[in-house]
Amino acid sequence: MRRPGWTALCAACVMVGVVSGCARGTDGVAVRAGDTTSVPSTPTPSATAEPTETTESSVPGVISTTREPVPPDAEPCLQTGPASTATAVVSDPAAPRITIAIPDGWSSSVGSGDVGARLDGPDGMSGTVTIAATTLDPAAAFRQYTDDVMAKSPVSAVSMLPAEFCGYSSQELMGNWSDVPGQSVQFADRIAHIWTNTANYLVAVHLQGPAGAPGFDAATSVLMEDFSVGIP
């Protein structure tokens, strides 16, 4: 579910985004480049089976993942919600199937490569669902994804919140890019680290649009929700 504090976070991100350089926030707090922040430890659930992944509790949303065998065609995480959904599938036969809810007035189409689905919305908004194999653990995969997001613009800001669901490590990101003063793009991401019996995958639901686009907050509340996971 969407967590309180997103409105304040968005405002904080925009304020940081207009200064030169990059900034990263943790646990829902936006910070400027060079600032330091203290991040509380995330409790680690007890494991029920072996082997388990080694995780870093200082990274928001990273939990100890128990790799229990999953039967073929299983749906370990099944969400119910709006009637409008989109299912993302990539050519990798071991990759998970991801089904997300999409906002009213949005449409979806088949992607290519690691992009399992493309999303189109009103007022210049768009999105993607990416499913990419990774050899990194959740903490490292999340850091790399965030670094890649921030590298898209010389002036950027991002805040992170933990968003675990169904036993998977997961984060919600929100921020903005600004290549030209007074013109910026706001974005939101829901990322998760998913094991499918044979490999790990980083799943990312990405939303972006012009800063101040009508309906961006409403679209965020739908696209950043928990999604359904199907294991091949």
Secondary structure, DSSP 4 states (H G I P E B T S, - for coil): -PPTTHHHHHHHHHHHHTSSEEEE-BTTB---TT-----PPPP-PPPSSS-B----TTSTT--PPB-----TTEEEE-----S-EEEE--S-TTSPEEEEE--TT-EEEE--TTEEEEEE-STT-EEEEEEEEE-S-HHHHHHHHHHHHHTTSSEEEEEEEE--BTTBEEEEEEEEEEEETTEEEEEEEEEEEEE-SS-EEEEEEEEEEETT-TTHHHHHHHHTS--EEEE-
